[in-house]
Amino acid sequence: MTTCVGALMIRDQAVLLGRRAAHKSFPGCWDIPGGHVEAGEDLASALARELAEEIGVTPLAWRLLSRCEFEDEDGWSELLIYQIDNWAGEPVLANDEHVELRWFPLADACDLGRLASEEYRPILRSLRDAI
């Protein structure tokens, strides 16, 4: 099983999501930034690397929210989802993973029709209800 990390970046009661590129898994779906943990890499380093590569930011404070499993064209993976409340830099499209980045109010994110994983929905609802 492959291990992946993902980030729910929260700012002003909104969450940052990226719309997946057509040539990537889950094309056209709204997804959280993140990706595969490389061999020998710890989770914190993987989280920092993936956020730098995908959206050009450095996480400064995070906490584990959830752990889930999903299947894509490469087989089964474990995804550890972190809440990021503090980071350095401003999110931008930094590679070809996503074609758009957008801040969604948490209430709106809970009802999006095309999320890359239904596992995100209860996590987003929990964050919405906590605010």
N, C-alpha and C positions, 0 to 999 in steps of 0.2 A: 504494500500500500504506500502510495506517495503522500507526503505531508505538505500541506500548503498553509499559507498565512493570508489573512485578509483584514482590511481595515475599514471600520465604520468611522469616518471622520465627521465630527459633530461641531457645528458652529452656529450660534444664534438659533437654536432649536431646528436646525436643518442638517441634512446628511448629504455628503458628496457621493454621487454615483456616476459611473461612466457607462456609456452605451457601447457595447462590444462591437468591434470591427467585423465586417462580413467574412473575413478570412480566418477568424478565430473561433474557438469553441463558444457555444451559446451566442451565435451572431445576432446582433440587433437587440439583445437583452440588456437591461440595466444591471450592472454588477458593481461590486465593491473592488477597490484596488487591491492587488495582492498577487501571489503566485507561489510557485514551487520553492520549497526549501532545498537548497543544493547540498550535495554530499559533504559532510563535515561542518556544515553551517548551523549555528544555533538559531533558535526562533527569533530572538531580538535582532540579530544581524540580518536574517532573511526579511523580516518586516521592514527594517530600515532600507535595505537594498531594493526591495520591490517598490516601495513608495518613491524612492529616488528615481528608479528607472521608469516607472509608469507616470508619475505626476509631479516629479521634481521637488518633493518635500522631504524633510527629515523629521520623523516623529520624536517628540521630546517627553511625552507622558502617555502611557497606555495601560489598559487593563484587559484581561481575557474576559470576553462575554460569553462565548459559546464554542462548542466543538461539535462538528457534524461530519457526515460522510456524504460523498457524491460520486457519481459515475460520469465520465466523459469518454472521449474516443481513446484515451490512454488507459482506461480501467478505473478502479476505485481509488479515491483519494480521501484523506482526512483533512478537513479545513478547520483551522483555529482562527476564530474571528475576534479581533481586538477593537475596543473603542479607543479612538485617538481624540483627545480633547485639546492637545497642545502640540504644535509643530512649528518648524522653521521653514519659511518659504511660502509661496503662493501656488496652489495647485494649477498645473497647466498640463496639456497633452504633451508628454515627453517621449512617447514612442508610439508604435502602431497598434497597441492593444485595444484602444478605444477611439471612437471617432468624435465623441462629445463628452464633456464633463458638465454636470449640472448639480446645483444645490437644490434639494427638494425639502420643503417643510416636512418634518417627520410624519405628520398626519397624511400628507399626500403620498409619501414614499410607501406607507403601509398599504395603499390601495393601487399601486402601480400594476398594470396588467402583465408586463413582460419583465419579470425579475429573473436573473440567471438561475436562482435557486429559491424554491418555496421556503427553504430553511431560514431565509432572511426575514420573512414576513413577521413571525412571532418575536424575533429579536427587535425589529423596528417598532413593533407595537409596544414592547416592554420599555424601550427608550422613550417613546412618545408619552406613555403613561407616567413615567418617572419625572417628566418635566412639568 
